[in-house]
Amino acid sequence: FFQLINMIMNTDTLIIIPTYNECENIVQLTENILNISNYTDILIVDDNSPDGTGKIADKLSIKESRIKVLHNDKKNGLGRAYISGFKWALKKEYTYVMEMDCDFSHDPKEIANFRNKMKSGYQLVLGSRYLGGVRVINWPISRLILSRGAAIYVKIITGMPFTDPTGGFKCFHRKVLESYDLDKIEANGYGFQIEMTHKAWIKGFSIGEIPIVFEDRKAGKSKMNGSIISEALWVVWKLAFRQFKKK
């Protein structure tokens, strides 16, 4: 039934946007996404933002039926927000489910490129800041070195051949998400992005990359902290150990 509704409405793609204190970005971002595509719904997953982002999202959803909202009662983190969004998406039978940041570091104009790549036969498409060169704007050199170093680190430890495994702009086919036990996804920050891609890679799904331009946020505060970095470091070894045990 839901598949039929989506076909009629042409909304076969859901973009999940986790939010925490993004009141300065959420209105313009959702407007841009909806203006660019008529095949996309948006799911905002708000972690009880004290700046009122969740209330703004509710008002947007009343005005626009293509905007949906989930509310968490506390700040659970990026990974948990996506997990709740994935579960919601699977109940609604969307074919493509995307991850996207709320701070305009991910350009809405790339949505069509993800969808076209998926339609060419891939089951997971990663947006890469480093495919064919570096395309990062307004980052300090220390942040860039950390990100590039993390990509190399992940490749060495796990063997995954992707240029940007920590990136958060990506698109899943629903079959990939259906193959996961989402309740067993452990990581929550950059480690979450690595773990989600690693599971698809181990399961043999077809994974592709497209080049994207990443621009650091202009409004709001970054959620980057030391615990997110340390989590990613140990998650990589945990994934590699599981991979070794299966061989």
MARBA-3410 file (N, C-alpha, C, O; in Angstrom, 1 decimal):
247
0.8,-1.2,0.0,0.0,0.0,0.0,0.9,1.3,0.0,0.6,2.2,-0.8 ~ 1.9,1.3,0.9,2.7,2.5,1.0,3.5,2.7,-0.3,3.8,3.8,-0.7 ~ 4.0,1.5,-0.9,4.7,1.7,-2.1,3.9,2.3,-3.2,4.4,3.1,-4.0 ~ 2.6,1.9,-3.3,1.7,2.5,-4.2,1.5,4.0,-4.0,1.5,4.8,-5.0 ~ 1.4,4.4,-2.7,1.2,5.8,-2.4,2.4,6.6,-2.8,2.3,7.7,-3.4
3.6,6.0,-2.6,4.9,6.7,-2.9,5.0,6.8,-4.4,5.5,7.8,-4.9 ~ 4.6,5.8,-5.2,4.6,5.8,-6.6,3.7,7.0,-7.2,4.1,7.7,-8.1 ~ 2.5,7.1,-6.6,1.6,8.1,-7.0,2.2,9.5,-6.7,2.1,10.4,-7.5 ~ 2.7,9.6,-5.5,3.2,10.9,-5.1,4.6,11.2,-5.6,5.2,12.3,-5.4 ~ 5.3,10.2,-6.2,6.7,10.3,-6.7,7.7,10.5,-5.6,8.8,11.0,-5.8
7.3,10.2,-4.3,8.2,10.3,-3.2,8.8,9.0,-2.8,8.4,8.4,-1.8 ~ 9.8,8.6,-3.6,10.4,7.3,-3.3,11.7,7.4,-2.5,12.3,6.5,-2.1 ~ 12.1,8.7,-2.1,13.3,9.0,-1.4,13.0,9.7,-0.1,12.2,10.7,-0.1 ~ 13.6,9.3,1.0,13.4,9.9,2.3,14.8,10.5,2.7,15.8,9.7,2.7 ~ 14.9,11.7,3.0,16.1,12.3,3.6,15.9,12.5,5.1,15.0,13.2,5.5
16.8,11.8,5.8,16.7,11.9,7.3,17.7,13.0,7.7,18.9,12.9,7.4 ~ 17.2,13.9,8.5,18.1,15.0,9.0,18.0,15.1,10.5,17.0,15.5,11.1 ~ 19.1,14.6,11.2,19.1,14.7,12.6,19.4,16.2,13.1,20.2,16.8,12.4 ~ 18.7,16.6,14.1,18.9,18.0,14.5,19.2,18.1,16.0,18.5,17.4,16.8 ~ 20.1,19.0,16.4,20.2,19.4,17.8,20.7,20.9,17.7,21.9,21.1,17.3
19.9,21.8,18.1,20.2,23.2,18.1,20.5,23.7,16.7,21.6,24.2,16.4 ~ 19.6,23.5,15.8,19.8,23.9,14.4,18.7,24.9,13.9,18.3,24.9,12.8 ~ 18.2,25.7,14.9,17.1,26.6,14.5,17.5,27.6,13.4,16.7,28.1,12.7 ~ 18.8,27.9,13.3,19.3,28.9,12.3,19.3,28.3,10.9,19.4,29.0,9.9 ~ 19.2,26.9,10.8,19.4,26.3,9.5,18.2,25.5,8.9,18.0,25.4,7.7
17.3,25.0,9.8,16.4,24.0,9.5,15.3,24.6,8.5,14.9,23.8,7.6 ~ 14.9,25.8,8.6,13.9,26.3,7.7,14.4,26.4,6.3,13.8,25.9,5.3 ~ 15.6,27.1,6.1,16.1,27.3,4.8,16.5,26.0,4.1,16.3,25.8,2.9 ~ 17.1,25.0,4.9,17.5,23.8,4.3,16.3,23.0,3.8,16.3,22.5,2.7 ~ 15.2,22.9,4.6,14.1,22.1,4.1,13.4,22.8,2.9,13.0,22.1,2.0
13.4,24.1,2.9,12.9,24.8,1.7,13.7,24.5,0.5,13.1,24.2,-0.6 ~ 15.0,24.5,0.6,15.9,24.2,-0.5,15.7,22.8,-1.1,15.6,22.6,-2.3 ~ 15.6,21.8,-0.1,15.4,20.5,-0.6,14.1,20.3,-1.3,14.1,19.7,-2.4 ~ 13.0,20.8,-0.8,11.7,20.6,-1.4,11.6,21.3,-2.7,10.9,20.9,-3.6 ~ 12.3,22.5,-2.8,12.2,23.2,-4.1,13.0,22.5,-5.2,12.7,22.7,-6.4
14.0,21.8,-4.8,14.9,21.1,-5.8,14.3,19.8,-6.3,14.4,19.5,-7.5 ~ 13.5,19.1,-5.5,13.0,17.8,-5.9,11.6,17.6,-5.5,11.2,18.0,-4.4 ~ 10.9,16.9,-6.3,9.5,16.5,-6.0,9.3,15.1,-5.7,8.2,14.6,-5.5 ~ 10.4,14.4,-5.5,10.4,12.9,-5.3,10.9,12.6,-3.9,11.2,11.5,-3.5 ~ 11.1,13.7,-3.1,11.8,13.5,-1.8,10.9,14.0,-0.6,10.3,15.1,-0.7
10.8,13.1,0.4,10.2,13.5,1.7,11.4,13.8,2.6,12.5,13.3,2.4 ~ 11.1,14.5,3.7,12.1,14.8,4.7,11.7,14.3,6.1,10.5,14.5,6.5 ~ 12.5,13.7,6.8,12.3,13.3,8.2,13.3,14.0,9.1,14.5,13.7,9.0 ~ 12.8,14.9,9.9,13.6,15.6,10.9,13.6,14.8,12.2,12.5,14.5,12.7 ~ 14.7,14.4,12.7,14.8,13.7,14.0,15.5,14.6,15.0,16.7,14.8,15.0
14.7,15.2,15.9,15.2,16.2,16.8,15.5,15.6,18.2,14.7,14.9,18.7 ~ 16.7,15.9,18.7,17.1,15.4,20.0,16.8,16.4,21.2,17.6,16.7,22.0 ~ 15.5,16.8,21.2,15.0,17.7,22.2,15.9,19.0,22.3,16.3,19.4,23.4 ~ 16.1,19.6,21.2,16.9,20.8,21.1,16.4,21.9,22.0,15.2,22.3,21.9 ~ 17.2,22.4,22.9,16.8,23.5,23.8,16.6,24.9,23.0,16.0,25.8,23.6
17.1,25.0,21.8,16.9,26.2,21.1,15.6,26.3,20.3,15.3,27.2,19.6 ~ 14.7,25.2,20.4,13.4,25.2,19.8,13.4,24.6,18.4,12.4,24.8,17.7 ~ 14.4,24.0,18.0,14.5,23.4,16.6,13.3,22.4,16.4,12.6,22.4,15.3 ~ 13.0,21.6,17.4,11.9,20.7,17.3,10.5,21.3,17.1,9.7,20.9,16.3 ~ 10.3,22.5,17.8,9.0,23.2,17.6,8.9,23.8,16.2,7.9,23.8,15.6
10.1,24.3,15.7,10.1,24.8,14.3,9.8,23.7,13.3,9.0,23.9,12.4 ~ 10.4,22.5,13.6,10.1,21.4,12.7,8.7,21.0,12.7,8.1,20.7,11.6 ~ 8.0,21.0,13.8,6.6,20.7,13.9,5.8,21.7,13.1,4.8,21.3,12.3 ~ 6.1,23.0,13.1,5.4,24.0,12.4,5.6,23.8,10.9,4.7,24.0,10.1 ~ 6.8,23.4,10.5,7.1,23.1,9.1,6.3,22.0,8.6,5.8,22.0,7.5
6.1,20.9,9.4,5.4,19.7,9.0,3.9,20.0,8.9,3.2,19.4,8.0 ~ 3.4,21.0,9.6,2.0,21.3,9.5,1.8,22.0,8.1,0.7,21.8,7.5 ~ 2.7,22.9,7.7,2.6,23.6,6.5,2.9,22.7,5.3,2.3,23.0,4.2 ~ 3.7,21.7,5.4,4.2,20.9,4.3,4.1,19.5,4.6,4.8,19.0,5.5 ~ 3.3,18.7,3.9,3.0,17.3,4.3,4.3,16.4,4.0,4.4,15.3,4.5
5.2,16.9,3.2,6.4,16.1,2.8,7.4,16.2,3.9,8.5,15.5,3.9 ~ 7.2,17.0,4.9,8.1,17.1,6.1,7.5,16.3,7.3,6.4,16.6,7.7 ~ 8.2,15.4,7.8,7.8,14.6,8.9,8.8,14.9,10.1,9.9,15.3,9.9 ~ 8.3,14.6,11.3,9.2,14.9,12.5,9.1,13.8,13.5,8.0,13.3,13.8 ~ 10.3,13.4,14.0,10.3,12.5,15.2,11.0,13.3,16.3,12.0,14.0,16.0
10.6,13.1,17.5,11.1,13.8,18.7,11.7,12.8,19.6,11.1,11.8,20.0 ~ 13.0,13.0,20.0,13.6,12.2,21.1,13.5,13.0,22.4,13.5,14.3,22.3 ~ 13.4,12.3,23.5,13.2,13.1,24.8,14.5,13.6,25.3,14.5,14.3,26.3 ~ 15.6,13.2,24.7,16.9,13.7,25.2,17.9,13.7,24.0,17.6,13.1,23.0 ~ 19.1,14.2,24.3,20.2,14.1,23.3,20.8,12.8,23.2,21.6,12.4,24.1
20.4,12.0,22.3,20.9,10.6,22.2,22.0,10.4,21.2,22.7,9.4,21.2 ~ 22.3,11.5,20.4,23.4,11.4,19.5,23.0,11.1,18.1,21.9,10.6,17.8 ~ 24.0,11.3,17.2,23.7,11.1,15.7,23.3,9.7,15.3,22.3,9.6,14.6 ~ 24.0,8.7,15.8,23.7,7.4,15.4,22.3,6.9,15.8,21.6,6.3,15.0 ~ 22.0,7.2,17.0,20.7,6.8,17.5,19.5,7.5,16.8,18.5,7.0,16.5
19.8,8.8,16.4,18.8,9.5,15.6,18.6,8.9,14.3,17.4,8.7,13.8 ~ 19.7,8.5,13.6,19.5,7.8,12.3,18.9,6.5,12.5,18.0,6.1,11.6 ~ 19.2,5.7,13.5,18.5,4.4,13.7,17.0,4.6,13.8,16.3,3.8,13.2 ~ 16.6,5.5,14.6,15.1,5.7,14.7,14.5,6.2,13.4,13.4,5.8,13.0 ~ 15.3,7.0,12.6,14.8,7.4,11.3,14.8,6.2,10.3,13.8,6.2,9.6
15.8,5.4,10.4,15.8,4.2,9.5,14.5,3.3,9.8,13.9,2.8,8.8 ~ 14.3,3.1,11.0,13.1,2.2,11.4,11.8,2.8,10.9,11.0,2.1,10.4 ~ 11.7,4.1,11.0,10.5,4.8,10.5,10.4,4.7,9.0,9.3,4.4,8.5 ~ 11.5,4.9,8.3,11.5,4.8,6.9,11.1,3.4,6.4,10.4,3.3,5.4 ~ 11.6,2.4,7.0,11.3,1.0,6.6,9.8,0.7,6.8,9.3,-0.1,6.0
9.2,1.3,7.8,7.7,1.1,7.9,7.0,1.7,6.8,5.9,1.3,6.5 ~ 7.5,2.8,6.2,6.8,3.5,5.2,7.2,3.1,3.8,6.6,3.6,2.8 ~ 8.1,2.2,3.7,8.4,1.6,2.4,9.1,2.5,1.3,8.9,2.3,0.1 ~ 9.9,3.4,1.8,10.7,4.2,0.8,11.7,3.3,0.2,12.2,2.4,0.8 ~ 12.0,3.6,-1.1,13.1,2.8,-1.8,14.5,3.3,-1.4,15.4,2.5,-1.2
14.7,4.6,-1.4,16.0,5.2,-1.1,15.9,6.0,0.2,15.0,6.8,0.4 ~ 16.9,5.8,1.1,16.9,6.5,2.4,18.3,7.2,2.5,19.3,6.6,2.4 ~ 18.3,8.5,2.6,19.5,9.3,2.6,19.8,9.9,4.0,18.9,10.1,4.8 ~ 21.1,10.0,4.3,21.5,10.8,5.5,22.0,12.1,5.0,22.6,12.3,4.0 ~ 21.7,13.2,5.8,22.1,14.5,5.4,22.3,15.4,6.7,21.4,15.3,7.5
23.3,16.2,6.7,23.5,17.1,7.8,22.6,18.3,7.7,22.1,18.6,6.6 ~ 22.3,19.0,8.8,21.4,20.1,8.8,22.1,21.5,8.6,21.5,22.5,8.5 ~ 23.4,21.5,8.6,24.2,22.7,8.6,24.7,23.3,7.3,25.5,24.2,7.3 ~ 24.1,22.7,6.2,24.5,23.2,4.8,25.9,22.7,4.4,26.4,23.2,3.4 ~ 26.5,21.9,5.2,27.8,21.3,4.7,27.5,20.3,3.6,28.4,20.1,2.8
26.3,19.8,3.5,25.9,19.0,2.4,25.0,19.7,1.5,23.9,20.2,1.9 ~ 25.3,19.8,0.2,24.6,20.6,-0.7,23.3,19.9,-1.2,23.5,18.8,-1.8 ~ 22.1,20.4,-1.0,20.9,19.8,-1.5,20.9,19.5,-3.0,20.3,18.5,-3.5 ~ 21.7,20.2,-3.8,21.8,20.0,-5.2,22.4,18.6,-5.6,22.2,18.1,-6.7 ~ 23.1,18.0,-4.6,23.7,16.7,-4.9,22.6,15.5,-4.7,23.0,14.4,-5.1
21.5,15.8,-4.2,20.5,14.7,-4.0,20.2,14.0,-5.3,20.1,12.8,-5.3 ~ 20.0,14.7,-6.4,19.7,14.1,-7.7,20.9,13.2,-8.1,20.6,12.1,-8.7 ~ 22.1,13.6,-7.8,23.3,12.8,-8.2,23.3,11.5,-7.5,23.6,10.4,-8.0 ~ 23.0,11.5,-6.2,22.9,10.3,-5.4,21.8,9.4,-6.0,22.1,8.2,-6.2 ~ 20.7,9.9,-6.2,19.5,9.1,-6.7,19.9,8.5,-8.1,19.5,7.3,-8.3
20.5,9.2,-9.0,20.9,8.7,-10.3,21.9,7.6,-10.1,21.8,6.6,-10.9 ~ 22.8,7.8,-9.2,23.8,6.7,-9.0,23.2,5.4,-8.5,23.5,4.3,-8.9 ~ 22.2,5.6,-7.6,21.5,4.5,-7.0,20.7,3.7,-8.1,20.7,2.5,-8.2 ~ 20.1,4.5,-9.0,19.3,3.9,-10.1,20.2,3.2,-11.1,19.7,2.4,-11.9 ~ 21.5,3.5,-11.1,22.4,2.8,-12.0,22.8,1.4,-11.5,23.5,0.7,-12.2
22.3,1.0,-10.3,22.5,-0.3,-9.8,23.2,-0.5,-8.5,23.4,-1.6,-8.0 ~ 23.6,0.7,-7.9,24.3,0.6,-6.6,23.2,0.5,-5.4,22.1,1.0,-5.6 ~ 23.7,-0.1,-4.3,22.8,-0.3,-3.2,23.1,0.6,-2.0,22.4,0.8,-1.1 ~ 24.3,1.2,-2.1,24.7,2.2,-1.1,25.7,3.2,-1.9,26.6,2.7,-2.5 ~ 25.4,4.4,-1.8,26.2,5.4,-2.4,26.8,6.4,-1.3,26.0,7.0,-0.6
28.1,6.6,-1.3,28.7,7.4,-0.4,29.1,8.7,-1.0,29.7,8.7,-2.1 ~ 28.8,9.9,-0.4,29.3,11.1,-0.9,30.7,11.3,-0.4,31.0,11.3,0.8 ~ 31.7,11.5,-1.3,33.1,11.6,-0.9,33.7,13.0,-1.1,33.5,13.6,-2.1 ~ 34.3,13.5,0.0,35.0,14.8,-0.1,36.4,14.6,-0.7,37.0,15.6,-1.0 ~ 36.8,13.4,-1.0,38.2,13.2,-1.4,38.4,12.3,-2.6,39.5,12.0,-3.0
37.3,12.0,-3.3,37.3,11.2,-4.5,37.8,12.1,-5.6,37.2,13.0,-6.1 ~ 39.0,11.8,-6.2,39.6,12.5,-7.2,40.2,13.9,-6.8,40.4,14.7,-7.7 ~ 40.4,14.1,-5.5,40.9,15.3,-5.0,40.2,15.8,-3.8,39.2,15.2,-3.4 ~ 40.7,16.8,-3.2,40.1,17.3,-1.9,39.1,18.5,-2.3,39.5,19.4,-3.0 ~ 37.8,18.3,-1.8,36.8,19.3,-2.0,36.2,19.7,-0.7,35.0,19.4,-0.4
37.0,20.4,0.1,36.5,20.8,1.5,36.7,22.3,1.6,37.8,22.8,1.3 ~ 35.7,23.1,2.0,35.8,24.5,2.0,35.7,25.0,3.5,34.8,24.5,4.3 ~ 36.5,25.9,3.9,36.5,26.6,5.2,36.8,25.7,6.4,36.4,26.0,7.5 ~ 37.6,24.6,6.2,38.1,23.9,7.3,39.5,24.3,7.6,40.3,24.6,6.7 ~ 39.8,24.3,8.9,41.2,24.5,9.3,42.0,23.3,8.9,41.5,22.2,8.8
43.3,23.5,8.6,44.2,22.5,8.1,44.2,21.3,9.1,44.3,20.1,8.7 ~ 44.1,21.6,10.4,44.2,20.5,11.4,43.0,19.6,11.3,43.1,18.4,11.4 ~ 41.8,20.1,11.0,40.6,19.3,10.8,40.7,18.5,9.5,40.2,17.3,9.5 ~ 41.2,19.1,8.5,41.4,18.4,7.2,42.4,17.2,7.4,42.1,16.1,6.9 ~ 43.5,17.4,8.1,44.5,16.4,8.3,43.8,15.2,9.1,44.1,14.1,8.8
43.0,15.6,10.1,42.4,14.6,10.9,41.4,13.7,10.1,41.4,12.5,10.2 ~ 40.6,14.4,9.2,39.7,13.7,8.4,40.4,12.8,7.4,40.0,11.6,7.2 ~ 41.4,13.3,6.7,42.1,12.5,5.7,42.8,11.3,6.4,42.9,10.2,5.9 ~ 43.4,11.6,7.6,44.1,10.6,8.3,43.2,9.5,8.8,43.5,8.3,8.7 ~ 41.9,9.9,9.2,40.9,8.9,9.6,40.6,8.0,8.4,40.4,6.7,8.6
40.4,8.5,7.2,40.1,7.7,6.0,41.2,6.7,5.7,40.9,5.5,5.4 ~ 42.4,7.1,5.8,43.5,6.2,5.6,43.6,5.1,6.7,43.8,3.9,6.4 ~ 43.4,5.5,7.9,43.4,4.6,9.1,42.3,3.5,8.9,42.6,2.4,9.1 ~ 41.1,3.9,8.5,40.0,3.0,8.3,40.4,2.0,7.2,40.1,0.8,7.3 ~ 40.9,2.5,6.1,41.3,1.6,5.0,42.3,0.6,5.4,42.3,-0.6,5.0
43.3,1.0,6.1,44.4,0.1,6.5,43.9,-1.0,7.5,44.2,-2.1,7.3 ~ 43.1,-0.6,8.5,42.6,-1.5,9.5,41.6,-2.5,9.0,41.6,-3.7,9.3 ~ 40.6,-2.0,8.2,39.5,-2.8,7.8,39.6,-3.3,6.4,39.0,-4.3,6.0 ~ 40.4,-2.6,5.5,40.5,-3.0,4.1,39.4,-2.4,3.2,39.4,-2.7,2.0 ~ 38.5,-1.7,3.8,37.5,-1.0,3.0,38.2,-0.1,2.0,39.0,0.7,2.4
37.8,-0.1,0.7,38.5,0.7,-0.3,38.0,2.1,-0.5,38.3,2.7,-1.5 ~ 37.1,2.6,0.4,36.4,3.9,0.1,37.3,5.1,0.5,38.0,5.0,1.5 ~ 37.1,6.2,-0.2,38.0,7.3,0.1,37.5,8.2,1.2,38.3,9.0,1.8 ~ 36.2,8.0,1.6,35.7,8.9,2.7,34.7,8.1,3.6,33.5,8.4,3.6 ~ 35.2,7.2,4.4,34.3,6.3,5.1,33.7,7.0,6.3,32.7,6.4,6.9
34.1,8.1,6.7,33.5,8.8,7.9,32.5,9.9,7.5,31.9,10.5,8.3 ~ 32.3,10.1,6.2,31.3,11.0,5.7,29.9,10.7,6.0,29.6,9.5,6.2 ~ 29.1,11.7,6.2,27.7,11.5,6.6,26.7,11.9,5.5,25.5,12.0,5.8 ~ 27.1,12.0,4.3,26.2,12.3,3.2,26.1,11.0,2.3,27.1,10.8,1.6 ~ 25.1,10.2,2.5,25.0,8.9,1.8,23.6,8.5,1.6,22.6,9.1,2.1
23.4,7.5,0.7,22.1,7.0,0.4,22.1,5.5,0.4,22.9,4.8,-0.2 ~ 21.1,4.9,1.1,21.0,3.5,1.2,19.7,3.0,0.4,18.7,3.7,0.4 ~ 19.9,1.9,-0.3,18.7,1.2,-0.8,18.0,0.6,0.4,18.7,0.1,1.3 ~ 16.7,0.5,0.5,16.0,-0.1,1.6,16.5,-1.5,1.9,16.4,-2.0,3.0 ~ 16.9,-2.3,0.8,17.3,-3.6,1.0,18.5,-3.7,2.0,18.7,-4.7,2.7
19.4,-2.7,1.9,20.6,-2.7,2.8,20.1,-2.6,4.2,20.5,-3.3,5.1 ~ 19.2,-1.6,4.5,18.8,-1.4,5.8,18.0,-2.5,6.4,18.0,-2.9,7.6 ~ 17.2,-3.2,5.5,16.4,-4.3,5.9,17.3,-5.5,6.3,16.9,-6.4,7.1 ~ 18.5,-5.5,5.8,19.5,-6.6,6.1,20.2,-6.5,7.5,20.8,-7.4,8.0 ~ 20.1,-5.3,8.1,20.7,-5.0,9.3,19.8,-5.3,10.5,18.6,-5.2,10.4
20.4,-5.7,11.6,19.7,-5.6,12.9,20.1,-4.3,13.5,21.1,-4.1,14.1 ~ 19.2,-3.3,13.3,19.5,-1.9,13.6,19.7,-1.7,15.1,20.4,-0.8,15.5 ~ 19.1,-2.6,15.9,19.3,-2.5,17.4,20.7,-2.9,17.8,21.1,-2.6,18.9 ~ 21.5,-3.5,16.9,22.8,-4.0,17.3,23.9,-3.0,16.8,25.1,-3.3,16.9 ~ 23.5,-1.9,16.1,24.5,-0.9,15.7,25.0,-0.2,16.9,24.2,0.4,17.7
26.3,-0.3,17.2,26.8,0.2,18.5,27.3,1.7,18.4,27.1,2.4,19.4 ~ 28.0,2.1,17.4,28.6,3.4,17.3,27.6,4.5,17.2,26.4,4.2,16.8 ~ 28.0,5.7,17.5,27.1,6.8,17.5,27.6,8.1,16.8,26.7,8.9,16.5 ~ 28.9,8.2,16.5,29.4,9.4,15.9,30.0,9.1,14.5,29.3,8.5,13.7 ~ 31.2,9.5,14.3,31.9,9.1,13.0,32.0,7.6,12.9,31.9,7.0,11.9
32.1,6.9,14.1,32.2,5.5,14.1,30.9,4.8,13.6,30.9,3.8,13.0 ~ 29.8,5.5,13.8,28.5,5.1,13.2,28.5,5.0,11.7,28.1,4.0,11.1 ~ 29.1,6.0,11.1,29.2,6.1,9.6,30.1,4.9,9.1,29.8,4.3,8.1 ~ 31.2,4.7,9.8,32.1,3.6,9.4,31.4,2.3,9.6,31.5,1.4,8.7 ~ 30.7,2.1,10.7,30.1,0.8,11.0,29.0,0.5,10.0,28.8,-0.7,9.5
28.2,1.5,9.6,27.1,1.2,8.7,27.6,0.9,7.3,27.0,0.0,6.6 ~ 28.6,1.5,6.9,29.2,1.2,5.6,29.9,-0.2,5.6,29.8,-1.0,4.7 ~ 30.6,-0.4,6.7,31.4,-1.7,6.8,30.4,-2.9,6.8,30.7,-3.9,6.1 ~ 29.2,-2.8,7.4,28.3,-3.9,7.4,27.8,-4.2,6.0,27.7,-5.3,5.5 ~ 27.5,-3.1,5.2,27.1,-3.3,3.8,28.2,-3.9,3.0,27.9,-4.7,2.1
29.4,-3.5,3.2,30.6,-4.0,2.5,30.8,-5.5,2.8,31.0,-6.3,1.8 ~ 30.7,-5.9,4.0,30.9,-7.3,4.4,29.8,-8.1,3.8,30.0,-9.3,3.5 ~ 28.6,-7.6,3.8,27.4,-8.4,3.3,27.4,-8.5,1.7,26.6,-9.2,1.2 ~ 28.3,-7.8,1.1,28.5,-7.9,-0.4,27.6,-7.0,-1.2,27.4,-7.2,-2.4 ~ 27.0,-6.0,-0.6,26.2,-5.0,-1.4,27.1,-4.2,-2.3,28.3,-3.9,-2.0
26.5,-3.7,-3.4,27.2,-2.9,-4.3,27.3,-1.4,-3.8,26.3,-0.8,-3.6 ~ 28.5,-1.0,-3.6,28.7,0.3,-3.0,29.5,1.2,-3.9,30.6,0.8,-4.4 ~ 29.0,2.4,-4.2,29.7,3.4,-5.0,29.9,4.7,-4.3,29.4,4.9,-3.2 ~ 30.8,5.5,-4.9,31.0,6.8,-4.4,30.8,7.9,-5.4,30.9,7.6,-6.6 ~ 30.4,9.1,-5.0,30.3,10.2,-5.9,31.0,11.4,-5.2,31.0,11.5,-4.0
31.6,12.2,-6.0,32.3,13.4,-5.4,31.4,14.4,-5.0,30.4,14.7,-5.7 ~ 31.6,15.0,-3.8,30.8,16.1,-3.3,31.7,17.2,-2.8,32.9,17.0,-2.5 ~ 31.1,18.4,-2.7,31.8,19.5,-2.1,31.3,19.7,-0.7,30.1,19.7,-0.5 ~ 32.2,19.7,0.3,31.8,19.9,1.7,32.2,21.2,2.2,33.4,21.6,2.1 ~ 31.2,22.0,2.6,31.5,23.4,3.2,31.2,23.4,4.6,30.1,23.0,5.0
32.1,23.9,5.5,31.9,23.9,6.9,30.7,24.8,7.2,30.5,25.8,6.5 ~ 30.0,24.5,8.3,28.8,25.2,8.7,29.1,26.7,8.8,30.2,27.2,9.2 ~ 28.1,27.5,8.5,28.2,29.0,8.6,27.4,29.5,9.8,27.6,30.6,10.3 ~ 26.4,28.7,10.2,25.6,29.0,11.4,25.5,27.9,12.3,25.5,26.7,11.9 ~ 25.3,28.2,13.6,25.2,27.1,14.6,26.6,26.6,15.1,27.6,27.1,14.6
26.6,25.6,16.0,27.8,25.2,16.6,28.1,23.7,16.2,27.1,22.9,16.2 ~ 29.3,23.4,15.9,29.7,22.0,15.5,29.5,21.1,16.7,29.7,21.5,17.8 ~ 29.1,19.9,16.4,29.0,18.8,17.4,30.2,18.0,17.6,30.2,17.1,18.4 ~ 31.3,18.3,16.9,32.5,17.6,17.0,33.1,17.7,18.4,33.2,18.8,19.0 ~ 33.6,16.5,19.0,34.3,16.5,20.3,35.2,15.3,20.4,35.2,14.5,19.5
36.0,15.3,21.4,37.0,14.3,21.6,36.4,12.9,21.7,37.0,11.9,21.2 ~ 35.2,12.7,22.3,34.6,11.4,22.5,34.2,10.8,21.1,34.3,9.6,21.0 ~ 33.8,11.7,20.2,33.4,11.2,18.9,34.6,10.6,18.2,34.5,9.6,17.5 ~ 35.7,11.3,18.3,37.0,10.9,17.6,37.5,9.5,18.3,37.8,8.6,17.5 ~ 37.5,9.5,19.6,38.0,8.3,20.3,37.1,7.1,20.0,37.6,5.9,19.8
35.8,7.3,19.9,34.8,6.2,19.5,35.2,5.6,18.2,35.2,4.4,18.0 ~ 35.4,6.5,17.2,35.8,6.0,15.8,37.0,5.2,15.8,37.1,4.2,15.1 ~ 38.0,5.6,16.7,39.3,4.8,16.7,39.1,3.4,17.2,39.6,2.5,16.6 ~ 38.3,3.2,18.2,38.1,1.8,18.7,37.1,1.0,17.9,37.2,-0.2,17.8 ~ 36.1,1.7,17.3,35.1,1.0,16.5,35.8,0.3,15.3,35.4,-0.8,14.9
36.8,1.0,14.7,37.5,0.4,13.5,38.1,-0.9,13.9,38.0,-1.9,13.1 ~ 38.8,-1.0,15.0,39.4,-2.2,15.5,38.4,-3.3,15.8,38.6,-4.5,15.5 ~ 37.3,-2.9,16.3,36.2,-3.9,16.7,35.6,-4.5,15.4,35.4,-5.7,15.3 ~ 35.4,-3.6,14.4,34.9,-4.1,13.1,35.9,-5.1,12.4,35.5,-6.1,11.9 ~ 37.2,-4.7,12.5,38.2,-5.5,11.9,38.3,-6.9,12.6,38.5,-7.9,12.0
38.1,-6.9,13.9,38.2,-8.2,14.7,37.0,-9.1,14.3,37.2,-10.3,14.2 ~ 35.8,-8.5,14.2,34.7,-9.3,13.8,34.9,-9.9,12.4,34.5,-11.0,12.1 ~ 35.4,-9.1,11.5,35.7,-9.5,10.2,36.7,-10.7,10.2,36.5,-11.6,9.4 ~ 37.7,-10.6,11.0,38.7,-11.6,11.1,38.1,-12.9,11.6,38.4,-14.0,11.1 ~ 37.2,-12.8,12.6,36.6,-14.0,13.2,35.7,-14.8,12.2,35.6,-16.0,12.3
35.2,-14.0,11.2,34.3,-14.7,10.2,35.0,-15.4,9.1,34.5,-16.3,8.4 ~ 36.4,-15.1,9.0,37.1,-15.8,8.0,37.6,-17.2,8.4,38.3,-17.8,7.6
END
